[in-house]
Amino acid sequence: MTNQKMVIPDAKSGIPMAFPIAMPDSALFPLNGNLFPVKKLLKKLAPNANGARINALLDSMRASSPTRRPSDAEDHGSWNLHHPSALTMFDEITAAANGKQIVVFLDYDGTLSPIVEDPDRAFITTEMREAVRDVAKLFPSAIISGRCRAKVYDFVKLSELYYAGSHGMDIKGPSKRHISQRKVSKKRIYFDYYCHKIYFSLTNFLMFNVCIIQGNQTVLCQPARAFLPIIDEVYRALIEQVKHIPGAKVENNRFCLSVHYRCVEEKKWVELADQVKLVIKDYSQLRLNHGRKVFEIRPTIKWDKGNAVEFLLESLGYSESSDVLPIYIGDDRTDEDAFRVLRERGQGLGILVSKAPKETNASYTLQEPTEVMHFLRSLVEWKKLSLLRH
């Protein structure tokens, strides 16, 4: 038996939630194409389509953002006290980094580029690109995005970086990577990420495709490769299902899908949500998440941006080092997985990009991509001065 997650609508909010269920190992990727029989259970647990459900769903979609807002009792000043600006507290951050190897992790949309109505036009500025390039020259650096890895690379066009697309389910390293003092064990990576992180049964061992090549310093991690046929099938179905809703856009991120409703009239939001759920209801291998004006459809595997951070730290040789300071900057609720990993490690700093108070595992904040650029530039200048002193 293998613990898997079943996606059902939450009775309170109307948003699908993932619940653990026990499944036979042979049912994970059945050869005959038949899915695990959960339709009856879904029907029993699904809420009635009533006014309360619709209002709750609308409220959730209106508020979709990195994380939900704290209670009204916690005002902006109090929130800033607990999550100060990374620019204001820059000296404190560099003091924590003194004598340690900084590793920089960056989200893309809303962090390096502004949030725009058309996701295909989320371009990075020349100044931001130069700031990221300068950072990558001095520190191991990665961009971890929900977008397709190839698309993020097309936006950034910097070969010095690691790129982790599809929420970390597609990772590739630079041709010339930073070399750590400790040699990475290929067997160790296999053991940690096959056995401890994924919890897949032996029968599904080969679905997790990891390639560590020491010679040219390339890292390739694709833990959801077996889901590609299903994702392509659902992608085609979604395009057909929502094509009548003006402004709806389905984005294929290769190992996950995004349904954007930023340009959809609010009166059509519930209809769009219902159409998306209608398409994926028979795919127990997929789960539905809610992001910033977007529905995200991902494989039901234990892998997220936090796992990507752990994998990259391991591949760089820093997973057991006390002389490393990972810094993760992101704006979306999916970045909370990475913030949480750093907090649980007791090692590293999370920086949330947000103008409004939000519940977060991050320690510091920046208000917008422009501030992110200033922070990166400050980090570069601090490092250059440190090198001159030594």
DRENNUBA-886748 format. One record per residue (C-alpha): residue number from 1; chain; x, y, z. Coordinates in pm, 1 decimal. Layout:
N
+-----+--------+----------+----------+----------+
| num | chaine |        x |        y |        z |
+-----+--------+----------+----------+----------+
| NUM |      A |        X |        Y |        Z |
...
+-----+--------+----------+----------+----------+
This chain:
390
+-----+--------+----------+----------+----------+
| num | chaine |        x |        y |        z |
+-----+--------+----------+----------+----------+
|   1 |      A |      0.0 |      0.0 |      0.0 |
|   2 |      A |    115.2 |    353.4 |    -76.6 |
|   3 |      A |    -10.3 |    678.7 |     72.8 |
|   4 |      A |   -143.4 |    904.0 |   -200.0 |
|   5 |      A |   -353.1 |   1222.0 |   -205.7 |
|   6 |      A |   -706.7 |   1248.6 |   -333.1 |
|   7 |      A |   -837.8 |   1587.6 |   -442.1 |
|   8 |      A |  -1189.2 |   1675.7 |   -324.1 |
|   9 |      A |  -1366.4 |   2012.0 |   -288.9 |
|  10 |      A |  -1348.7 |   2161.8 |     56.8 |
|  11 |      A |  -1703.1 |   2199.8 |    188.1 |
|  12 |      A |  -1633.5 |   2541.6 |    335.7 |
|  13 |      A |  -1442.0 |   2719.0 |     62.3 |
|  14 |      A |  -1528.4 |   2523.1 |   -247.7 |
|  15 |      A |  -1158.0 |   2500.1 |   -334.7 |
|  16 |      A |  -1033.5 |   2144.1 |   -399.9 |
|  17 |      A |   -816.7 |   2008.7 |   -120.5 |
|  18 |      A |   -572.8 |   1716.3 |   -114.8 |
|  19 |      A |   -645.7 |   1434.7 |    132.8 |
|  20 |      A |   -420.9 |   1133.4 |    195.7 |
|  21 |      A |   -561.2 |    794.5 |     99.3 |
|  22 |      A |   -409.1 |    447.9 |     92.9 |
|  23 |      A |   -374.1 |    300.1 |   -254.8 |
|  24 |      A |   -227.7 |    -24.7 |   -382.3 |
|  25 |      A |    111.2 |     34.8 |   -544.1 |
|  26 |      A |    -15.6 |   -107.8 |   -870.7 |
|  27 |      A |   -286.0 |    158.1 |   -885.3 |
|  28 |      A |    -45.2 |    451.2 |   -900.7 |
|  29 |      A |     26.7 |    418.2 |  -1270.8 |
|  30 |      A |   -206.8 |    144.0 |  -1397.5 |
|  31 |      A |   -103.3 |     -8.8 |  -1725.9 |
|  32 |      A |   -458.4 |    -58.5 |  -1845.9 |
|  33 |      A |   -540.8 |    311.6 |  -1816.1 |
|  34 |      A |   -810.5 |    260.9 |  -1551.7 |
|  35 |      A |   -799.3 |    504.0 |  -1262.2 |
|  36 |      A |   -848.4 |    437.2 |   -894.8 |
|  37 |      A |  -1225.7 |    419.3 |   -832.5 |
|  38 |      A |  -1292.7 |    734.9 |   -632.2 |
|  39 |      A |  -1589.1 |    876.9 |   -824.8 |
|  40 |      A |  -1844.8 |    756.2 |   -568.2 |
|  41 |      A |  -1647.0 |    903.4 |   -280.7 |
|  42 |      A |  -1602.8 |   1230.9 |   -465.8 |
|  43 |      A |  -1977.4 |   1248.8 |   -524.1 |
|  44 |      A |  -2049.7 |   1193.9 |   -155.9 |
|  45 |      A |  -1798.2 |   1450.4 |    -34.9 |
|  46 |      A |  -1858.5 |   1723.7 |   -293.1 |
|  47 |      A |  -2058.9 |   2021.1 |   -161.0 |
|  48 |      A |  -2388.7 |   2122.9 |   -309.9 |
|  49 |      A |  -2373.1 |   2403.6 |   -563.6 |
|  50 |      A |  -2547.3 |   2657.1 |   -343.5 |
|  51 |      A |  -2512.6 |   3027.5 |   -282.9 |
|  52 |      A |  -2286.0 |   2985.7 |     20.8 |
|  53 |      A |  -2040.4 |   2773.0 |   -176.1 |
|  54 |      A |  -2034.9 |   3018.5 |   -465.6 |
|  55 |      A |  -1978.8 |   3316.4 |   -235.0 |
|  56 |      A |  -1699.2 |   3135.5 |    -53.1 |
|  57 |      A |  -1537.1 |   3043.2 |   -383.1 |
|  58 |      A |  -1561.4 |   3401.4 |   -508.8 |
|  59 |      A |  -1410.7 |   3535.6 |   -188.7 |
|  60 |      A |  -1122.7 |   3293.5 |   -220.5 |
|  61 |      A |  -1060.1 |   3383.0 |   -584.5 |
|  62 |      A |  -1074.1 |   3757.4 |   -511.6 |
|  63 |      A |   -819.3 |   3721.3 |   -235.6 |
|  64 |      A |   -588.8 |   3488.4 |   -426.9 |
|  65 |      A |   -235.0 |   3603.6 |   -353.7 |
|  66 |      A |     83.9 |   3464.8 |   -196.8 |
|  67 |      A |    -86.2 |   3394.8 |    136.2 |
|  68 |      A |   -401.1 |   3509.0 |    306.7 |
|  69 |      A |   -399.6 |   3831.5 |    505.3 |
|  70 |      A |   -357.9 |   3822.3 |    882.6 |
|  71 |      A |   -650.1 |   3916.7 |   1104.5 |
|  72 |      A |   -754.2 |   4278.8 |   1122.5 |
|  73 |      A |   -615.9 |   4295.5 |   1475.3 |
|  74 |      A |   -263.7 |   4275.0 |   1335.7 |
|  75 |      A |   -202.5 |   4607.8 |   1166.4 |
|  76 |      A |     58.4 |   4691.1 |    906.7 |
|  77 |      A |    300.2 |   4835.5 |   1161.9 |
|  78 |      A |    291.6 |   4524.5 |   1377.9 |
|  79 |      A |    343.4 |   4301.8 |   1074.2 |
|  80 |      A |    642.5 |   4507.0 |    963.2 |
|  81 |      A |    789.0 |   4472.5 |   1310.3 |
|  82 |      A |    792.3 |   4094.9 |   1271.4 |
|  83 |      A |    879.3 |   4099.8 |    899.2 |
|  84 |      A |   1108.1 |   4401.4 |    848.5 |
|  85 |      A |   1239.7 |   4521.5 |    514.8 |
|  86 |      A |   1542.5 |   4330.4 |    388.1 |
|  87 |      A |   1684.9 |   4663.9 |    273.7 |
|  88 |      A |   1643.7 |   4828.4 |    613.4 |
|  89 |      A |   1791.0 |   4522.7 |    786.2 |
|  90 |      A |   2062.2 |   4465.0 |    527.7 |
|  91 |      A |   2343.7 |   4497.7 |    782.9 |
|  92 |      A |   2179.1 |   4232.2 |    997.4 |
|  93 |      A |   2153.7 |   3999.2 |    696.8 |
|  94 |      A |   2517.1 |   4045.6 |    596.1 |
|  95 |      A |   2625.7 |   3992.6 |    955.6 |
|  96 |      A |   2451.9 |   3653.6 |    945.5 |
|  97 |      A |   2626.0 |   3583.1 |    612.8 |
|  98 |      A |   2974.4 |   3670.2 |    736.8 |
|  99 |      A |   3209.1 |   3377.5 |    676.7 |
| 100 |      A |   2939.2 |   3173.5 |    503.4 |
| 101 |      A |   2865.5 |   3077.8 |    144.5 |
| 102 |      A |   2551.1 |   3254.1 |     25.5 |
| 103 |      A |   2326.8 |   3061.7 |   -214.6 |
| 104 |      A |   2057.3 |   3272.2 |   -382.9 |
| 105 |      A |   1716.3 |   3134.5 |   -484.4 |
| 106 |      A |   1472.8 |   3355.1 |   -677.4 |
| 107 |      A |   1113.0 |   3323.4 |   -789.6 |
| 108 |      A |   1037.7 |   3482.8 |  -1127.1 |
| 109 |      A |    687.0 |   3633.6 |  -1164.7 |
| 110 |      A |    628.7 |   3908.1 |   -909.8 |
| 111 |      A |    989.1 |   3885.8 |   -793.0 |
| 112 |      A |   1215.9 |   3947.9 |  -1091.4 |
| 113 |      A |    936.3 |   4071.8 |  -1316.8 |
| 114 |      A |    613.6 |   4254.6 |  -1234.2 |
| 115 |      A |    281.1 |   4072.3 |  -1236.4 |
| 116 |      A |    115.5 |   4147.6 |  -1571.7 |
| 117 |      A |   -218.1 |   4061.2 |  -1728.2 |
| 118 |      A |    -61.4 |   3860.0 |  -2009.4 |
| 119 |      A |    178.3 |   3600.1 |  -1860.3 |
| 120 |      A |    358.8 |   3578.4 |  -2194.6 |
| 121 |      A |    468.9 |   3941.3 |  -2150.6 |
| 122 |      A |    620.1 |   3916.4 |  -1803.3 |
| 123 |      A |    951.6 |   4048.3 |  -1926.7 |
| 124 |      A |   1251.8 |   4111.8 |  -1705.0 |
| 125 |      A |   1412.9 |   4455.2 |  -1734.9 |
| 126 |      A |   1767.6 |   4499.2 |  -1858.6 |
| 127 |      A |   1867.3 |   4642.4 |  -1520.0 |
| 128 |      A |   1722.9 |   4342.7 |  -1334.9 |
| 129 |      A |   1896.6 |   4101.0 |  -1570.7 |
| 130 |      A |   2229.3 |   4271.3 |  -1502.3 |
| 131 |      A |   2168.4 |   4255.3 |  -1127.1 |
| 132 |      A |   2090.8 |   3883.0 |  -1144.6 |
| 133 |      A |   2395.2 |   3821.1 |  -1364.8 |
| 134 |      A |   2620.5 |   4000.0 |  -1114.5 |
| 135 |      A |   2477.0 |   3793.5 |   -829.3 |
| 136 |      A |   2532.8 |   3468.2 |  -1020.1 |
| 137 |      A |   2899.2 |   3559.0 |  -1073.6 |
| 138 |      A |   2956.4 |   3572.4 |   -699.3 |
| 139 |      A |   2707.8 |   3322.1 |   -555.0 |
| 140 |      A |   2549.8 |   2995.6 |   -668.7 |
| 141 |      A |   2209.8 |   3117.2 |   -792.0 |
| 142 |      A |   1885.7 |   2958.0 |   -908.9 |
| 143 |      A |   1545.9 |   3066.6 |  -1037.6 |
| 144 |      A |   1263.9 |   2844.4 |   -912.0 |
| 145 |      A |    935.9 |   2912.9 |  -1091.6 |
| 146 |      A |    600.0 |   2755.8 |  -1158.1 |
| 147 |      A |    653.5 |   2826.2 |  -1525.9 |
| 148 |      A |    808.4 |   2593.7 |  -1779.8 |
| 149 |      A |   1186.8 |   2595.5 |  -1736.3 |
| 150 |      A |   1247.8 |   2675.5 |  -2104.1 |
| 151 |      A |   1012.3 |   2973.4 |  -2089.4 |
| 152 |      A |   1184.3 |   3119.3 |  -1782.7 |
| 153 |      A |   1519.5 |   3080.4 |  -1955.0 |
| 154 |      A |   1381.5 |   3260.2 |  -2261.7 |
| 155 |      A |   1284.3 |   3550.3 |  -2036.0 |
| 156 |      A |   1609.1 |   3568.2 |  -1838.2 |
| 157 |      A |   1866.9 |   3447.9 |  -2093.2 |
| 158 |      A |   2145.6 |   3396.1 |  -1839.2 |
| 159 |      A |   2345.3 |   3073.9 |  -1868.8 |
| 160 |      A |   2510.5 |   3121.4 |  -1529.1 |
| 161 |      A |   2202.9 |   3015.4 |  -1334.4 |
| 162 |      A |   2028.0 |   2699.3 |  -1227.4 |
| 163 |      A |   1672.8 |   2690.2 |  -1361.9 |
| 164 |      A |   1398.9 |   2498.7 |  -1181.2 |
| 165 |      A |   1069.6 |   2509.0 |  -1371.3 |
| 166 |      A |    727.9 |   2361.6 |  -1294.9 |
| 167 |      A |    764.0 |   2434.4 |   -920.9 |
| 168 |      A |   1099.0 |   2257.7 |   -911.5 |
| 169 |      A |    993.3 |   1948.3 |  -1106.9 |
| 170 |      A |   1233.9 |   2029.0 |  -1391.3 |
| 171 |      A |   1583.6 |   2136.3 |  -1283.7 |
| 172 |      A |   1888.8 |   2198.6 |  -1495.9 |
| 173 |      A |   2221.1 |   2351.9 |  -1402.0 |
| 174 |      A |   2457.8 |   2591.5 |  -1578.5 |
| 175 |      A |   2736.3 |   2472.9 |  -1803.5 |
| 176 |      A |   2985.7 |   2628.5 |  -1562.8 |
| 177 |      A |   2863.3 |   2582.9 |  -1212.1 |
| 178 |      A |   3004.6 |   2679.6 |   -874.7 |
| 179 |      A |   3221.9 |   2402.0 |   -734.3 |
| 180 |      A |   3195.8 |   2331.8 |   -362.6 |
| 181 |      A |   3473.3 |   2189.8 |   -146.7 |
| 182 |      A |   3280.3 |   1871.5 |    -72.7 |
| 183 |      A |   3236.3 |   1621.7 |   -355.0 |
| 184 |      A |   2873.5 |   1529.9 |   -415.2 |
| 185 |      A |   2793.0 |   1162.1 |   -394.7 |
| 186 |      A |   2570.5 |   1043.2 |   -677.9 |
| 187 |      A |   2451.3 |    750.5 |   -468.8 |
| 188 |      A |   2374.9 |    985.1 |   -181.1 |
| 189 |      A |   2149.3 |   1199.1 |   -401.1 |
| 190 |      A |   1970.3 |    891.6 |   -527.2 |
| 191 |      A |   1918.9 |    766.1 |   -171.9 |
| 192 |      A |   1795.9 |   1093.2 |    -27.9 |
| 193 |      A |   1563.4 |   1187.6 |   -309.8 |
| 194 |      A |   1434.4 |    846.0 |   -410.5 |
| 195 |      A |   1385.0 |    708.1 |    -63.7 |
| 196 |      A |   1342.9 |    989.8 |    186.9 |
| 197 |      A |   1182.6 |   1269.3 |    -12.6 |
| 198 |      A |    945.0 |   1104.8 |   -258.4 |
| 199 |      A |    820.6 |    798.9 |    -66.4 |
| 200 |      A |    739.8 |    613.3 |   -384.9 |
| 201 |      A |    724.4 |    236.4 |   -390.3 |
| 202 |      A |    994.1 |     30.5 |   -554.0 |
| 203 |      A |    762.6 |    -51.5 |   -843.2 |
| 204 |      A |    758.1 |    315.7 |   -940.0 |
| 205 |      A |   1127.6 |    372.8 |   -875.7 |
| 206 |      A |   1214.4 |    442.5 |  -1237.2 |
| 207 |      A |    962.1 |    724.0 |  -1277.8 |
| 208 |      A |   1193.5 |    958.6 |  -1086.7 |
| 209 |      A |   1451.6 |   1071.9 |  -1341.3 |
| 210 |      A |   1762.5 |   1225.7 |  -1186.3 |
| 211 |      A |   2092.9 |   1274.8 |  -1361.6 |
| 212 |      A |   2399.0 |   1410.5 |  -1182.8 |
| 213 |      A |   2696.1 |   1464.2 |  -1413.9 |
| 214 |      A |   3010.6 |   1577.8 |  -1236.2 |
| 215 |      A |   3217.9 |   1640.3 |  -1549.7 |
| 216 |      A |   3037.1 |   1940.5 |  -1696.0 |
| 217 |      A |   2858.4 |   2024.6 |  -1370.0 |
| 218 |      A |   2507.3 |   1963.3 |  -1505.9 |
| 219 |      A |   2219.2 |   1874.2 |  -1276.8 |
| 220 |      A |   1894.0 |   1744.4 |  -1421.7 |
| 221 |      A |   1602.8 |   1649.0 |  -1199.1 |
| 222 |      A |   1260.5 |   1555.2 |  -1334.0 |
| 223 |      A |   1063.5 |   1369.5 |  -1064.5 |
| 224 |      A |    732.5 |   1390.0 |  -1253.6 |
| 225 |      A |    835.0 |   1261.6 |  -1596.8 |
| 226 |      A |    585.8 |    974.6 |  -1581.2 |
| 227 |      A |    301.2 |   1227.0 |  -1562.6 |
| 228 |      A |    377.1 |   1395.0 |  -1896.5 |
| 229 |      A |    118.1 |   1200.9 |  -2104.1 |
| 230 |      A |   -155.3 |   1277.5 |  -1850.1 |
| 231 |      A |    -60.6 |   1645.1 |  -1830.7 |
| 232 |      A |    -67.1 |   1679.6 |  -2209.5 |
| 233 |      A |   -408.4 |   1510.9 |  -2219.8 |
| 234 |      A |   -552.0 |   1740.1 |  -1953.6 |
| 235 |      A |   -398.1 |   2044.0 |  -2124.6 |
| 236 |      A |   -584.4 |   1970.4 |  -2448.1 |
| 237 |      A |   -906.5 |   1906.6 |  -2255.4 |
| 238 |      A |   -875.5 |   2233.7 |  -2061.9 |
| 239 |      A |   -822.0 |   2439.4 |  -2377.0 |
| 240 |      A |  -1139.2 |   2292.7 |  -2523.7 |
| 241 |      A |  -1336.8 |   2326.5 |  -2199.1 |
| 242 |      A |  -1261.9 |   2693.6 |  -2124.0 |
| 243 |      A |  -1230.3 |   2836.9 |  -2476.5 |
| 244 |      A |  -1577.1 |   2992.5 |  -2448.5 |
| 245 |      A |  -1473.3 |   3198.3 |  -2140.7 |
| 246 |      A |  -1319.3 |   3529.0 |  -2258.8 |
| 247 |      A |   -980.5 |   3605.1 |  -2104.3 |
| 248 |      A |   -914.4 |   3253.9 |  -1973.1 |
| 249 |      A |   -566.8 |   3132.2 |  -2061.3 |
| 250 |      A |   -428.5 |   2780.7 |  -2020.8 |
| 251 |      A |    -50.5 |   2762.4 |  -1990.8 |
| 252 |      A |    139.5 |   2437.1 |  -2035.8 |
| 253 |      A |    438.6 |   2441.4 |  -1801.5 |
| 254 |      A |    534.4 |   2090.0 |  -1911.8 |
| 255 |      A |    518.2 |   1921.1 |  -1570.4 |
| 256 |      A |    219.7 |   2124.6 |  -1448.6 |
| 257 |      A |    -57.0 |   2340.7 |  -1592.1 |
| 258 |      A |   -179.7 |   2691.3 |  -1512.1 |
| 259 |      A |   -525.3 |   2832.2 |  -1584.1 |
| 260 |      A |   -502.7 |   3212.1 |  -1558.2 |
| 261 |      A |   -815.0 |   3417.6 |  -1487.9 |
| 262 |      A |   -654.4 |   3759.5 |  -1439.3 |
| 263 |      A |   -824.9 |   3879.0 |  -1758.9 |
| 264 |      A |  -1156.4 |   3701.9 |  -1693.9 |
| 265 |      A |  -1460.9 |   3904.8 |  -1581.4 |
| 266 |      A |  -1543.1 |   3830.3 |  -1220.1 |
| 267 |      A |  -1892.0 |   3714.7 |  -1310.5 |
| 268 |      A |  -1728.1 |   3429.9 |  -1504.8 |
| 269 |      A |  -1489.4 |   3318.3 |  -1229.5 |
| 270 |      A |  -1715.0 |   3053.4 |  -1073.7 |
| 271 |      A |  -1796.2 |   2911.0 |  -1415.1 |
| 272 |      A |  -1425.4 |   2887.2 |  -1495.5 |
| 273 |      A |  -1352.0 |   2714.9 |  -1165.3 |
| 274 |      A |  -1630.3 |   2465.3 |  -1227.6 |
| 275 |      A |  -1500.7 |   2391.7 |  -1578.2 |
| 276 |      A |  -1147.1 |   2333.1 |  -1450.0 |
| 277 |      A |  -1271.4 |   2097.1 |  -1178.3 |
| 278 |      A |  -1488.1 |   1918.3 |  -1432.3 |
| 279 |      A |  -1185.1 |   1838.8 |  -1646.1 |
| 280 |      A |   -959.7 |   1707.0 |  -1370.2 |
| 281 |      A |  -1219.4 |   1527.1 |  -1156.7 |
| 282 |      A |  -1136.4 |   1190.5 |  -1314.8 |
| 283 |      A |   -759.6 |   1233.8 |  -1281.4 |
| 284 |      A |   -666.7 |   1117.9 |   -932.6 |
| 285 |      A |   -299.7 |   1154.0 |  -1030.6 |
| 286 |      A |   -337.5 |   1534.1 |  -1038.8 |
| 287 |      A |   -418.4 |   1793.3 |   -774.3 |
| 288 |      A |   -554.6 |   2145.9 |   -799.2 |
| 289 |      A |   -394.3 |   2442.3 |   -622.1 |
| 290 |      A |   -493.2 |   2808.0 |   -608.5 |
| 291 |      A |   -232.4 |   3076.0 |   -677.5 |
| 292 |      A |   -237.0 |   3445.2 |   -761.4 |
| 293 |      A |   -528.9 |   3474.2 |  -1005.2 |
| 294 |      A |   -444.1 |   3127.1 |  -1132.5 |
| 295 |      A |   -545.8 |   2765.1 |  -1088.4 |
| 296 |      A |   -244.9 |   2534.6 |  -1087.0 |
| 297 |      A |   -270.4 |   2165.9 |  -1171.1 |
| 298 |      A |     18.7 |   1950.1 |  -1054.9 |
| 299 |      A |    105.2 |   1581.3 |  -1017.3 |
| 300 |      A |     26.2 |   1428.8 |   -678.7 |
| 301 |      A |    386.1 |   1373.1 |   -579.2 |
| 302 |      A |    566.4 |   1505.1 |   -275.8 |
| 303 |      A |    765.7 |   1767.8 |   -462.3 |
| 304 |      A |    750.7 |   2145.4 |   -446.7 |
| 305 |      A |    980.6 |   2448.8 |   -438.8 |
| 306 |      A |   1102.6 |   2346.6 |    -95.5 |
| 307 |      A |   1215.8 |   2009.7 |   -229.3 |
| 308 |      A |   1385.8 |   2189.8 |   -517.0 |
| 309 |      A |   1581.7 |   2402.9 |   -269.8 |
| 310 |      A |   1690.1 |   2091.0 |    -80.4 |
| 311 |      A |   1790.0 |   1916.5 |   -402.5 |
| 312 |      A |   1998.8 |   2209.4 |   -524.3 |
| 313 |      A |   2172.4 |   2250.7 |   -188.8 |
| 314 |      A |   2253.2 |   1879.6 |   -198.5 |
| 315 |      A |   2380.2 |   1894.3 |   -555.5 |
| 316 |      A |   2604.5 |   2186.9 |   -462.7 |
| 317 |      A |   2740.6 |   1999.7 |   -163.7 |
| 318 |      A |   2585.8 |   2220.0 |    104.7 |
| 319 |      A |   2312.6 |   2001.9 |    252.3 |
| 320 |      A |   2515.9 |   1916.9 |    562.8 |
| 321 |      A |   2727.9 |   2231.6 |    577.7 |
| 322 |      A |   2700.3 |   2481.8 |    860.8 |
| 323 |      A |   2889.6 |   2738.5 |    654.7 |
| 324 |      A |   2612.6 |   2816.9 |    406.9 |
| 325 |      A |   2335.8 |   3078.9 |    408.0 |
| 326 |      A |   2056.9 |   3011.6 |    156.7 |
| 327 |      A |   1850.2 |   3319.3 |     69.7 |
| 328 |      A |   1515.4 |   3265.7 |   -100.5 |
| 329 |      A |   1315.6 |   3558.6 |   -245.3 |
| 330 |      A |    959.9 |   3503.7 |   -368.9 |
| 331 |      A |    613.1 |   3653.7 |   -372.6 |
| 332 |      A |    369.5 |   3364.8 |   -420.5 |
| 333 |      A |    210.8 |   3118.0 |   -182.3 |
| 334 |      A |    402.9 |   2840.0 |   -359.8 |
| 335 |      A |    721.6 |   3006.9 |   -234.2 |
| 336 |      A |    605.7 |   2938.6 |    120.5 |
| 337 |      A |    720.7 |   2577.2 |     74.0 |
| 338 |      A |   1075.6 |   2706.2 |     28.1 |
| 339 |      A |   1045.4 |   2954.7 |    315.8 |
| 340 |      A |    929.0 |   2671.7 |    540.3 |
| 341 |      A |   1223.3 |   2448.6 |    443.8 |
| 342 |      A |   1471.4 |   2721.4 |    535.4 |
| 343 |      A |   1294.6 |   2787.5 |    864.4 |
| 344 |      A |   1289.4 |   2417.1 |    951.4 |
| 345 |      A |   1657.6 |   2387.0 |    865.2 |
| 346 |      A |   1727.2 |   2672.9 |   1105.1 |
| 347 |      A |   1959.4 |   2793.4 |    835.4 |
| 348 |      A |   1877.5 |   3049.1 |    568.9 |
| 349 |      A |   1657.4 |   3352.1 |    512.1 |
| 350 |      A |   1321.8 |   3383.5 |    340.6 |
| 351 |      A |   1227.6 |   3719.1 |    188.6 |
| 352 |      A |    864.4 |   3775.4 |     86.2 |
| 353 |      A |    791.9 |   4025.1 |   -190.8 |
| 354 |      A |    466.5 |   4196.0 |    -89.8 |
| 355 |      A |    325.7 |   4541.0 |    -22.2 |
| 356 |      A |     51.0 |   4408.4 |    205.9 |
| 357 |      A |     67.7 |   4208.2 |    530.0 |
| 358 |      A |     36.8 |   3834.1 |    468.1 |
| 359 |      A |     93.0 |   3524.1 |    674.1 |
| 360 |      A |    434.6 |   3391.9 |    580.5 |
| 361 |      A |    727.3 |   3179.1 |    688.8 |
| 362 |      A |    964.8 |   3443.2 |    551.9 |
| 363 |      A |   1176.9 |   3650.9 |    790.3 |
| 364 |      A |   1204.7 |   3968.6 |    582.9 |
| 365 |      A |   1011.6 |   4152.8 |    313.0 |
| 366 |      A |   1059.3 |   4358.6 |     -0.6 |
| 367 |      A |    772.1 |   4547.1 |   -156.5 |
| 368 |      A |    823.7 |   4497.2 |   -530.8 |
| 369 |      A |   1071.0 |   4378.8 |   -797.6 |
| 370 |      A |   1247.4 |   4715.7 |   -793.1 |
| 371 |      A |   1337.5 |   4660.5 |   -428.4 |
| 372 |      A |   1448.3 |   4307.1 |   -513.4 |
| 373 |      A |   1688.9 |   4457.0 |   -768.0 |
| 374 |      A |   1824.6 |   4702.7 |   -508.6 |
| 375 |      A |   1873.0 |   4419.8 |   -260.6 |
| 376 |      A |   2061.6 |   4207.8 |   -516.3 |
| 377 |      A |   2283.5 |   4501.6 |   -607.2 |
| 378 |      A |   2355.3 |   4565.7 |   -240.0 |
| 379 |      A |   2446.8 |   4200.6 |   -194.4 |
| 380 |      A |   2693.1 |   4222.6 |   -483.5 |
| 381 |      A |   2854.9 |   4540.1 |   -349.7 |
| 382 |      A |   2885.2 |   4391.1 |     -1.2 |
| 383 |      A |   3055.1 |   4079.9 |   -141.0 |
| 384 |      A |   3296.5 |   4281.9 |   -353.5 |
| 385 |      A |   3396.4 |   4489.7 |    -51.6 |
| 386 |      A |   3444.2 |   4172.6 |    151.1 |
| 387 |      A |   3675.2 |   4031.9 |   -115.2 |
| 388 |      A |   3878.7 |   4353.1 |   -121.1 |
| 389 |      A |   3928.0 |   4341.0 |    254.3 |
| 390 |      A |   4067.9 |   3991.1 |    227.9 |
+-----+--------+----------+----------+----------+
